């Protein structure tokens, strides 16, 4: 869902004062829950209050739940607070459910669970300029992380951060079957509504607002162009 840098940014937005990242290695993997608490939370951070999720478990013996940590807390004089399950009106929230929603193109549901539009960071790279020939110049996006979850193929309403500004636009994820029916390379191409020019190598952040249709193969470029006009009109109304 998020790279380490994105996770750090979201934690900053939540208002935390300090973030400590402990690299996971064989030594950490060998710790019981209480050994980890003793070595890091008590000895190094001086924990006084530990907030634990209702279903959280960690440590070699998987006893790092609120009940299993009670002995550690008593021995080291800190308190444990068990957080209740978060159950909003639209149902359970979990990273698995968020990933499934994004992969299915259900961005509205993903947004409700995340609290914001799912986004992708990347850079603009040069394409084959076919979109420009049709009057729809596109920015080809190369994701910064190969592990970043990409939404399912289709056409999306988006907002893009570019050079300190935010632009509305539409974006296609897929294999461009009308242009090259034999292509096995998935592309991410964005057409922005209120900006023009070449922005090669510029970093961007794409915020996915809504999936509007499947990727389709058309009879030719003219038919594709007419559909893009319809997509643009619809997405401009949405945004």
Long-range contacts (C-beta under 8 A, 24 or more apart in sequence): 1-95, 1-98, 1-99, 1-102, 1-118, 1-149, 3-121, 3-144, 3-145, 3-147, 3-148, 6-119, 6-121, 20-45, 29-60, 30-60, 31-59, 31-60, 32-59, 32-60, 32-61, 32-63, 32-64, 33-58, 33-59, 33-60, 33-61, 33-62, 33-63, 33-64, 33-68, 33-69, 33-72, 34-59, 34-63, 34-64, 34-69, 34-71, 34-72, 35-59, 36-64, 37-64, 37-69, 37-72, 37-76, 38-72, 38-76, 41-78, 42-76, 42-78, 47-76, 47-78, 48-78, 48-79, 49-78, 49-79, 49-80, 49-81, 50-78, 50-79, 50-80, 50-81, 51-81, 51-83, 52-80, 52-81, 52-82, 52-83, 53-82, 53-83, 54-82, 54-83, 54-84, 54-85, 55-85, 88-112, 99-149, 102-149, 102-151, 102-152, 103-149, 103-151, 103-152, 104-152, 105-151, 105-152, 105-154, 105-211, 106-211, 107-151, 107-156, 107-208, 107-209, 107-210, 107-211, 108-210, 117-159, 117-207, 117-208, 117-209, 118-151, 118-207, 118-208, 119-205, 119-206, 119-207, 119-208, 120-148, 120-150, 120-188, 120-205, 120-206, 120-208, 121-145, 121-148, 121-203, 121-204, 121-205, 121-206, 122-188, 122-203, 122-204, 122-206, 123-201, 123-202, 123-203, 123-204, 124-199, 124-200, 124-201, 124-202, 124-204, 125-200, 125-201, 126-200, 127-187, 127-189, 130-179, 130-221, 131-189, 131-191, 133-221, 134-221, 134-224, 134-225, 134-228, 135-225, 136-191, 136-225, 136-228, 136-232, 137-191, 137-196, 138-172, 138-189, 138-190, 138-191, 139-189, 139-190, 139-191, 139-192, 139-199, 139-204, 140-187, 140-188, 140-189, 141-171, 141-188, 141-189, 141-190, 141-204, 141-206, 142-188, 143-188, 144-203, 150-186, 150-188, 151-208, 151-211, 152-211, 153-186, 153-214, 153-215, 154-211, 154-212, 154-213, 154-214, 154-215, 155-211, 155-212, 155-213, 155-214, 155-215, 155-231, 156-208, 156-209, 156-210, 156-211, 156-212, 157-209, 157-210, 157-212, 157-235, 157-238, 157-239, 158-190, 158-206, 158-207, 158-208, 158-209, 159-206, 159-207, 159-209, 159-239, 160-190, 160-192, 160-204, 160-205, 160-206, 160-207, 161-204, 161-205, 161-207, 162-192, 162-195, 162-199, 162-202, 162-204, 163-199, 163-202, 165-195, 167-192, 167-193, 167-194, 167-195, 168-192, 168-193, 168-194, 168-235, 168-236, 168-239, 169-193, 169-235, 170-212, 170-228, 170-231, 170-232, 170-235, 171-206, 171-208, 172-215, 173-215, 174-215, 175-215, 177-215, 177-216, 177-217, 178-216, 178-217, 178-218, 178-220, 178-221, 178-223, 178-224, 179-221, 179-224, 181-217, 191-228, 191-232, 193-232, 193-236, 209-238, 209-239, 210-238, 212-238
